[in-house]
Amino acid sequence: MKSVIAALLLGLAGINGVHAEEAKPDLLMIIEANEYEHEVRLGFVPHYIVWARKGPALENAARQAFGPSFSDIRMCKSNENADAVVWLQSYLSYNPMMMTYYAKVTARLYRSDGKLLETFTATGTSKDFYGSRLIETYVQTAYDRAMQDIAAQFTANSAAQQGIDRTLPMSPCSLVTLVPKL
């Protein structure tokens, strides 16, 4: 009898977890195409030069950081829409004297109708030797730390969370890039 009651309670807990999961909004991410196509030079000329791509590291970090807050996270493709859109812009540098990679991320969060809710900015660092073959790992670590900070800012900002209104009409996510930055 006790095992039947325990099974029923676990089943009810699972059902409640499913309903809580459905309540999360969807998110579309905008990352400029040049962050995938062009590598950025890190270090000082003529010494200490390495090249790294920002786009894949930024996308992976954003998916992991926003995962607990949003149910479906996708990249923006011209006419898609979701409950919220985040436009991610980043800067990446390396200081060879301090052996530190710096990733700065600005995340502009928009409602589905294109209204700017909030702008979050964070910096992440990763320390390691210069010129290592694992440069993508260190760049990823720096972006992970920056995006975790942005996710924490979003979680702490109840106005931004409540601003995501699932009843609003949805505009294509590509229209967000046409909104002037203030």
Backbone hydrogen bonds, N-H to C=O, Kabsch-Sander energy under -0.5 kcal/mol:
donor,donor_aa,acceptor,acceptor_aa,energy
5,I,1,M,-2.1
6,A,2,K,-2.5
7,A,3,S,-2.1
8,L,4,V,-2.2
9,L,5,I,-2.5
10,L,6,A,-2.4
11,G,7,A,-2.2
12,L,8,L,-2.5
13,A,9,L,-2.4
14,G,10,L,-2.1
15,I,11,G,-2.1
16,N,12,L,-2.4
17,G,13,A,-1.9
18,V,14,G,-1.7
19,H,15,I,-2.1
20,A,16,N,-2.1
21,E,17,G,-1.8
22,E,18,V,-1.7
23,A,19,H,-1.0
24,K,21,E,-1.0
27,L,72,D,-3.2
28,L,84,A,-2.0
29,M,74,R,-2.7
30,I,86,V,-2.7
31,I,29,M,-0.5
32,E,88,L,-0.5
35,E,32,E,-1.2
36,Y,33,A,-1.6
37,E,33,A,-1.9
38,H,34,N,-2.1
40,V,52,A,-3.3
42,L,50,V,-3.3
44,F,47,H,-0.5
50,V,42,L,-2.0
50,V,48,Y,-0.5
52,A,40,V,-1.8
54,K,35,E,-0.7
55,G,35,E,-3.3
58,L,54,K,-2.5
59,E,55,G,-2.6
60,N,56,P,-2.3
61,A,57,A,-2.2
62,A,58,L,-2.3
63,R,59,E,-2.4
64,Q,60,N,-2.0
65,A,61,A,-2.4
66,F,62,A,-2.7
67,G,63,R,-0.9
69,S,66,F,-1.1
70,F,66,F,-1.6
71,S,25,P,-2.1
72,D,25,P,-0.5
74,R,27,L,-2.2
74,R,72,D,-0.5
76,C,29,M,-3.0
80,E,77,K,-2.6
84,A,26,D,-1.1
85,V,110,Y,-2.2
86,V,28,L,-2.9
87,W,108,R,-2.5
88,L,30,I,-2.7
88,L,86,V,-0.7
89,Q,87,W,-0.5
89,Q,106,T,-2.4
91,Y,104,K,-2.3
93,S,102,Y,-2.4
95,N,100,T,-2.7
99,M,95,N,-1.1
100,T,95,N,-1.7
101,Y,126,S,-3.2
102,Y,93,S,-2.9
103,A,124,G,-2.9
104,K,91,Y,-3.0
105,V,122,A,-2.8
106,T,89,Q,-3.1
107,A,120,F,-3.2
108,R,87,W,-2.2
108,R,106,T,-0.5
109,L,107,A,-0.6
109,L,118,E,-2.9
110,Y,85,V,-3.4
110,Y,108,R,-0.5
111,R,115,K,-2.7
112,S,83,D,-0.9
114,G,111,R,-1.6
117,L,109,L,-3.3
118,E,109,L,-1.3
120,F,107,A,-3.0
122,A,105,V,-2.1
124,G,103,A,-3.0
126,S,101,Y,-1.7
128,D,99,M,-2.0
132,S,129,F,-0.8
135,I,132,S,-0.8
137,T,134,L,-0.8
138,Y,134,L,-1.6
139,V,135,I,-2.5
140,Q,136,E,-2.5
141,T,137,T,-2.1
142,A,138,Y,-2.0
143,Y,139,V,-2.3
144,D,140,Q,-2.8
145,R,141,T,-2.1
146,A,142,A,-1.8
147,M,143,Y,-2.7
148,Q,144,D,-2.2
149,D,145,R,-1.6
150,I,146,A,-2.0
151,A,147,M,-2.7
152,A,148,Q,-2.0
153,Q,149,D,-2.1
154,F,150,I,-2.4
155,T,151,A,-2.5
156,A,152,A,-2.0
157,N,153,Q,-0.9
157,N,154,F,-0.6
158,S,156,A,-1.0
161,Q,157,N,-1.6
162,Q,158,S,-2.7
163,G,159,A,-1.4
164,I,160,A,-0.6
164,I,161,Q,-0.8
165,D,163,G,-1.2
166,R,164,I,-0.6
168,L,165,D,-1.1
171,S,112,S,-2.8
173,C,80,E,-2.7
174,S,78,S,-1.1
175,L,172,P,-1.7
176,V,173,C,-1.4
177,T,174,S,-0.7
178,L,175,L,-1.2
179,V,175,L,-0.5
179,V,176,V,-1.2
